[in-house]
Amino acid sequence: MKHFLLLAGHDYYPQSSTEDWVGCFSSREEALSKVSVIEHKRTLTKGKNKGLEVVASRSYQIGDRVVDWYEIIDLTSWMGE
């Protein structure tokens, strides 16, 4: 059975109904393998670390979608198994 549900979306709040559902997978690792991290970097322009490149934010690519967040839910914990 595929008990690991991958959810993903934009902004902080989930969408209504099942719009954030990506799919169900056999393992957490399989679901996680669908997610690629995109790091958005910037260069510091002031202070002692001027010129240092830092990660300002992250987004995630799942297939052809770029999203702000994702979550993997083990559905067996909801089913009481």
Residue frames as a rotation matrix with the C-alpha (Angstrom) as fourth column:
MET 1
0.573 0.819 0.000 0.00
0.819 -0.573 0.000 0.00
0.000 0.000 -1.000 0.00
LYS 2
-0.363 -0.627 0.689 1.03
0.580 -0.731 -0.360 3.59
0.729 0.269 0.629 -0.56
HIS 3
0.418 0.556 -0.718 0.70
0.893 -0.108 0.436 5.18
0.166 -0.824 -0.542 2.87
PHE 4
-0.342 -0.607 -0.718 2.85
0.677 -0.689 0.260 8.31
-0.652 -0.397 0.646 2.45
LEU 5
0.599 0.677 0.428 0.95
0.799 -0.468 -0.377 11.34
-0.055 0.567 -0.822 1.17
LEU 6
-0.624 -0.779 -0.054 2.97
0.753 -0.619 0.225 14.19
-0.209 0.100 0.973 -0.36
LEU 7
0.642 0.760 -0.101 1.34
0.731 -0.647 -0.216 17.62
-0.229 0.065 -0.971 -0.05
ALA 8
-0.566 -0.822 -0.066 2.75
0.764 -0.553 0.332 20.82
-0.309 0.137 0.941 -1.55
GLY 9
0.486 0.795 0.363 1.60
0.869 -0.482 -0.109 24.35
0.088 0.368 -0.926 -2.21
HIS 10
-0.356 -0.498 0.791 2.09
0.457 -0.831 -0.317 28.09
0.815 0.248 0.524 -2.22
ASP 11
-0.055 0.266 0.962 1.88
-0.583 -0.791 0.185 30.54
0.811 -0.550 0.199 0.64
TYR 12
-0.780 -0.309 0.544 1.40
-0.621 0.277 -0.733 29.52
0.076 -0.910 -0.408 4.23
TYR 13
-0.163 0.842 0.515 -2.17
-0.656 0.297 -0.694 28.26
-0.737 -0.451 0.504 4.06
PRO 14
-0.816 -0.070 0.574 -3.20
0.270 0.832 0.485 25.07
-0.511 0.550 -0.660 2.27
GLN 15
-0.760 0.584 -0.285 -5.76
-0.567 -0.382 0.729 25.17
0.317 0.716 0.622 -0.53
SER 16
0.007 0.863 0.505 -9.26
-0.899 0.227 -0.376 23.82
-0.439 -0.451 0.777 -0.15
SER 17
0.877 0.468 -0.107 -10.21
-0.474 0.805 -0.358 20.22
-0.081 0.364 0.928 -0.80
THR 18
0.640 -0.636 0.431 -7.37
0.430 0.762 0.484 18.12
-0.636 -0.124 0.761 -2.25
GLU 19
0.980 -0.184 0.073 -5.67
-0.038 -0.536 -0.843 20.78
0.194 0.824 -0.533 -4.40
ASP 20
0.368 -0.897 0.246 -2.36
-0.929 -0.344 0.136 20.46
-0.038 -0.279 -0.960 -2.50
TRP 21
0.533 -0.145 0.833 -2.18
-0.166 0.948 0.271 16.68
-0.829 -0.283 0.481 -2.83
VAL 22
-0.120 -0.663 -0.739 0.68
-0.967 -0.089 0.237 15.54
-0.223 0.743 -0.630 -5.06
GLY 23
0.234 0.228 -0.945 0.33
-0.540 0.839 0.069 11.79
0.809 0.494 0.319 -4.62
CYS 24
0.757 0.017 0.654 0.75
-0.581 0.475 0.661 8.74
-0.299 -0.880 0.369 -2.42
PHE 25
0.118 -0.842 -0.526 3.98
-0.740 0.279 -0.613 6.76
0.663 0.461 -0.590 -2.23
SER 26
0.577 0.085 -0.812 5.19
0.182 0.956 0.230 3.48
0.796 -0.281 0.536 -0.76
SER 27
0.146 -0.594 -0.791 7.80
0.988 0.128 0.086 5.09
0.050 -0.794 0.606 1.50
ARG 28
0.740 0.016 -0.673 8.81
0.249 -0.935 0.253 8.47
-0.625 -0.355 -0.696 2.93
GLU 29
-0.292 -0.950 -0.114 12.04
0.110 -0.152 0.982 8.21
-0.950 0.274 0.149 0.91
GLU 30
-0.450 0.201 0.870 10.12
0.883 0.245 0.400 7.69
-0.133 0.948 -0.288 -2.34
ALA 31
0.675 0.737 0.038 7.96
0.738 -0.674 -0.045 10.76
-0.007 0.058 -0.998 -1.66
LEU 32
0.545 -0.545 -0.637 11.03
0.049 -0.738 0.673 12.83
-0.837 -0.398 -0.376 -0.70
SER 33
-0.431 -0.752 0.499 12.79
0.544 0.225 0.809 11.79
-0.720 0.620 0.312 -3.92
LYS 34
0.166 0.595 0.786 10.13
0.976 -0.211 -0.046 13.77
0.138 0.775 -0.616 -5.86
VAL 35
0.947 0.216 -0.238 11.20
0.281 -0.916 0.287 17.03
-0.156 -0.339 -0.928 -4.12
SER 36
-0.002 -0.950 0.313 14.15
0.899 -0.139 -0.415 19.17
0.438 0.281 0.854 -5.28
VAL 37
0.405 0.059 -0.912 15.33
0.677 -0.690 0.256 22.14
-0.615 -0.721 -0.320 -3.19
ILE 38
0.259 -0.309 0.915 15.88
0.700 -0.593 -0.398 25.48
0.666 0.744 0.063 -4.94
GLU 39
0.061 -0.318 -0.946 18.03
0.880 -0.430 0.202 27.90
-0.471 -0.845 0.254 -2.91
HIS 40
0.681 0.164 0.714 17.59
0.489 -0.827 -0.276 31.61
0.545 0.538 -0.643 -3.54
LYS 41
0.052 -0.806 -0.590 20.84
0.986 -0.054 0.161 33.35
-0.161 -0.590 0.791 -2.64
ARG 42
0.908 0.082 0.411 21.87
0.172 -0.967 -0.187 36.94
0.382 0.240 -0.892 -2.11
THR 43
-0.104 -0.992 -0.076 25.17
0.746 -0.027 -0.666 38.67
0.658 -0.126 0.742 -1.46
LEU 44
0.508 0.218 -0.833 25.57
0.801 -0.475 0.364 40.69
-0.316 -0.852 -0.416 1.74
THR 45
0.350 -0.309 0.884 26.41
0.586 -0.665 -0.464 44.33
0.731 0.680 -0.052 1.01
LYS 46
0.369 -0.197 0.908 27.19
-0.585 -0.808 0.063 45.63
0.722 -0.555 -0.414 4.50
GLY 47
0.826 -0.001 0.563 28.97
-0.540 0.278 0.794 44.65
-0.158 -0.961 0.229 7.69
LYS 48
-0.033 -0.944 0.327 31.89
-0.758 0.237 0.608 42.38
-0.652 -0.228 -0.723 8.45
ASN 49
-0.218 0.010 0.976 30.51
0.316 0.947 0.061 39.67
-0.923 0.322 -0.210 6.13
LYS 50
0.412 0.348 -0.842 30.16
-0.571 -0.621 -0.537 42.00
-0.710 0.702 -0.057 3.13
GLY 51
-0.212 -0.451 -0.867 30.48
-0.971 0.194 0.136 40.02
0.107 0.871 -0.479 -0.09
LEU 52
-0.887 -0.074 0.455 29.41
-0.214 0.940 -0.266 36.75
-0.408 -0.334 -0.850 1.53
GLU 53
-0.480 0.748 -0.458 26.73
-0.573 0.129 0.810 34.83
0.664 0.651 0.367 -0.36
VAL 54
-0.857 0.277 0.434 23.92
-0.290 0.438 -0.851 33.52
-0.426 -0.855 -0.295 1.87
VAL 55
-0.700 0.711 0.066 20.71
0.585 0.519 0.623 31.57
0.409 0.475 -0.779 1.30
ALA 56
-0.875 0.417 0.247 17.87
-0.470 -0.854 -0.224 34.09
0.118 -0.312 0.943 1.59
SER 57
0.088 0.927 0.366 15.02
-0.838 0.267 -0.475 31.62
-0.538 -0.265 0.800 1.03
ARG 58
-0.912 -0.291 0.288 14.14
-0.124 0.867 0.482 28.21
-0.390 0.404 -0.828 -0.37
SER 59
0.186 0.945 -0.271 11.46
-0.940 0.090 -0.329 26.91
-0.286 0.316 0.905 -2.67
TYR 60
-0.405 -0.235 0.884 10.84
-0.194 0.966 0.169 23.38
-0.894 -0.103 -0.437 -3.87
GLN 61
-0.297 0.290 -0.910 10.34
-0.952 -0.017 0.305 21.80
0.073 0.957 0.281 -7.26
ILE 62
-0.385 0.303 0.872 8.07
-0.114 0.922 -0.371 18.80
-0.916 -0.242 -0.320 -7.59
GLY 63
0.140 0.342 0.929 7.74
0.881 0.385 -0.275 17.73
-0.452 0.857 -0.247 -11.21
ASP 64
-0.346 -0.239 0.907 7.04
0.748 -0.655 0.113 20.91
0.567 0.717 0.405 -13.16
ARG 65
0.727 0.656 0.204 5.61
0.346 -0.606 0.717 22.77
0.593 -0.451 -0.667 -10.12
VAL 66
-0.602 -0.794 0.083 7.60
0.322 -0.337 -0.885 25.20
0.730 -0.506 0.459 -7.99
VAL 67
0.523 0.839 -0.153 6.09
0.376 -0.065 0.924 25.51
0.765 -0.541 -0.349 -4.51
ASP 68
0.133 -0.410 0.902 6.80
-0.645 -0.727 -0.236 27.27
0.753 -0.550 -0.362 -1.21
TRP 69
-0.278 -0.154 0.948 6.28
-0.907 0.368 -0.206 24.28
-0.318 -0.917 -0.242 1.09
TYR 70
-0.038 0.330 -0.943 5.78
-0.465 0.830 0.309 20.55
0.885 0.450 0.122 1.17
GLU 71
-0.191 0.002 0.982 4.85
-0.943 0.279 -0.184 17.98
-0.274 -0.960 -0.052 3.77
ILE 72
-0.464 0.037 -0.885 4.90
-0.354 0.908 0.224 14.19
0.812 0.417 -0.408 3.84
ILE 73
-0.043 0.571 0.820 2.21
-0.998 0.018 -0.065 12.56
-0.051 -0.821 0.569 5.98
ASP 74
-0.956 -0.196 -0.219 2.31
-0.189 0.980 -0.053 8.94
0.225 -0.010 -0.974 7.13
LEU 75
-0.211 0.977 0.011 -1.34
-0.729 -0.165 0.665 7.99
0.651 0.133 0.747 6.69
THR 76
-0.132 0.144 -0.981 -0.98
0.388 0.918 0.082 4.92
0.912 -0.369 -0.177 8.93
SER 77
-0.934 -0.204 -0.293 -0.77
0.347 -0.331 -0.877 7.28
0.082 -0.921 0.380 11.92
TRP 78
-0.640 0.768 0.019 -4.23
-0.768 -0.640 0.036 8.57
0.040 0.009 0.999 10.95
MET 79
0.062 0.672 -0.738 -5.62
-0.550 0.640 0.536 5.07
0.833 0.372 0.409 10.48
GLY 80
0.445 0.085 0.891 -4.43
-0.889 0.161 0.429 3.81
-0.107 -0.983 0.147 13.86
GLU 81
0.914 -0.183 -0.362 -2.23
0.045 0.933 -0.357 1.04
0.403 0.310 0.861 12.42
